[in-house]
Amino acid sequence: MGFSIEEKGQQALDEIRRKVSGNLKKWESIKISTYVSSPAKPVTPKEGDVWEERGKTWTIKNGIKQTVTKLDSVRIPMWCPECGRTMKSRVDDRTYTTDGKCHVCVIKEETRMRIAGTFEEYALKRFRKNQIAYVKDKIQYLESIRNELKKPQFHFIDGRFEEWNVDLETVKNDLNKDIEGLKALLQQLEEEIKEKD
């Protein structure tokens, strides 16, 4: 047989009074009060609302309740945001990450550019952007090597190790020259793109 919330609360109060009354003198008194709150009315979230429930962050998108994760910005949707076609192939994954739409939409757009005669300029601009991204990655990679550079060691099974004698300053200077050369190339590529715009 179950007890209601009020009955459980009253039982808990009686137990507290019983425990406390043994420690108080007759002229001392204690006052204990309680209240029972009415259950909150459930709030129905609207489109775009974000809330936390059971340790997860939730939102409503297109009328569907979904969890919000850190990877939402890189997650590929099920349907193309431009035409609504399902995106289920690897080609769609690639074109969505670069263009934000399915490969069919990209092909249609490039075909329109070819008809209009603007495709060559578009392709060259896209090629330059890829070159810039590659050069930036290479600069970052070489800078990380330069910053973490230390003398190489060879470790043996028995715990001994040899530290090889390498002139780290020469290696750092060579890396700095390569980085400066790549930065000059990066600047040149960025200027070429600005001239085309």
N, C-alpha and C positions, 0 to 999 in steps of 0.2 A: 504494500500500500504506500503510495507516494505522498509526500508532504508538499504543500504549496510553498512558494517563496516566503510568504508572510509567516507561516508556521515555522519554517526553518530559522528565519530571523528571530522570532520570539524565543525559540529554543536556545539559540546562541546567546541572546540577551540574558535569559535565565541562568545559563551556565556562567556567564561573566559575573552576574550579581552574586551567585553562590560562592565563586572563588574569591571575590573581593570582600564579601561580608565577613569572612573569617579573619581578615587583616585589619578591619576597622573597629574602632571603639563604638559604644552605643550612641554617643553624642555626635560622632562624625557621620556624614552621609555622602553619598555619591549619586549623581544624577546621570543617567545614560539615556540618550534619545536616539531614535532611528527614524529613517524615512524610507519609503519605497517609491522609487521613481517609476513612472509609466514607461513602458518600452518605447524606444524611438521609432518613429515611422520610417520605413525604408525609403531612402531617397533613390529615385531612378535617375541614373546618369544620362546625360544627353550626348549627342554626337560631339566628339573632340574632348570631352571631359577626361581628366586624369585623376585617379585616386589610388589609394593603397588599401589592400585587403589581403588578409592571410599572408603577410610578408612579401607580397608581390605588388608591382605597380601595374595598373590596368588602364585601358582607354577603350573608347568606342570609335571604330572606323567603319564607315559604310554600314552602320547598323549592327556590326558584329563586335562583341566584347573580346578584346585581345590583350595579351600581356605586353608590356613595354620592356625591351631589353636594350643593353648597350649596343647591340649589333643591328638595331633597327635601321641605322643609316646605311649599312652595307648589305642588308638583306635584299634579295632579288624578289620582286613581287610575282605572284602567280599569273597576272594578266598585264599586258602592256598598258601603261598609263595613257598612251596616245590613241591606240586603235582598239584596245580591249581584247586582242588576241591572246591566247594562252602562251606563256613563255616557258617551254619545257626542254629546250635543247641547249647544248653548251654554247652554240653560236649566239643564242639569245642572251645568255649570261654575259658573254664578252661585250656584245653591243650595248647591253643595259649599263654595264659599268662605265663605258666610255661615252655613250650618247644619251642614256636615260630612256631608251625605247627598244622595241624588239628589232630583230634583223630585217624583217619585212619592211618596217617603217624606214629604216636606214637605207635599204635598197631603193625604195620609192623616192626618198629625198635625193639620193645621189643620182638617180635617173633623171629627175627634174632638173638637177644642176647640169647634167650633161646636155640635156636638150637646150637649156638656157645658155650654155657655154661658160659656166662659172666653175665647173668641176675641177679643172686643172689648178686654179688658184686655191680652191678649198683643199685639194689633196696636198699641195705644197705646204700650205699653212699647217695642216694636220701633221705632216711629216716633220716640220720644224718643231712643233710642240712635243712630239715624241722624242726628238733629239735633245731638246731642252730638259725633259724629264730624265732621260738617260744620263746626261752630263751632271745634273743635280745629284742624282743617286751616286754616281761615281765620285763626286767631290765629297759627299757625306761619308762614303765608305773609306776613302783615303784619309780623311780627317780623323775618323775613328781609329784607324790603324796607327796613325801618327801619335794620337793621344794615349794609346795603350801600349806603346812600344817599350819593350824591355829586353834585356839580354836573353837569348835563348838558352835553355838548359836541357841537358840530356840526363834522364833518370834511369838508374839501374834497378834490377830486381831486388838487390840486397839493401836498398835504401840510399846508396850513394848517388851523387849527381855531379855532373860537370857543368860549369857555366862557360859557355863559349865566348871567346873574345871577339866581339863585333863592335865596330865604331858606330855607335848609335847616332852621333851627331851627323855623320855623313849620310846615313839612311834618312834621318829626319830632313836634312837639307834637300835630298833627292825627292822626297815626298812633297816638301813645300814647293819645289819647282814644278812638279806635276800638277799640284793643286792650283797654283797660280796660272799655269797654262790652260787648265780646264776652266778656270774662272774667266779668263780672257775669251775663250771660245764661247762660253755661256753668254757673255755680254754681247759678242758679235751676233749670235743667233737671236737673242732678244731684240737687238736693234733691227735685224732683218725683218722680224715679224711686225715691229712697230712701223717700219717703212711701208709694208704691204697694206696696213690698215689705213 
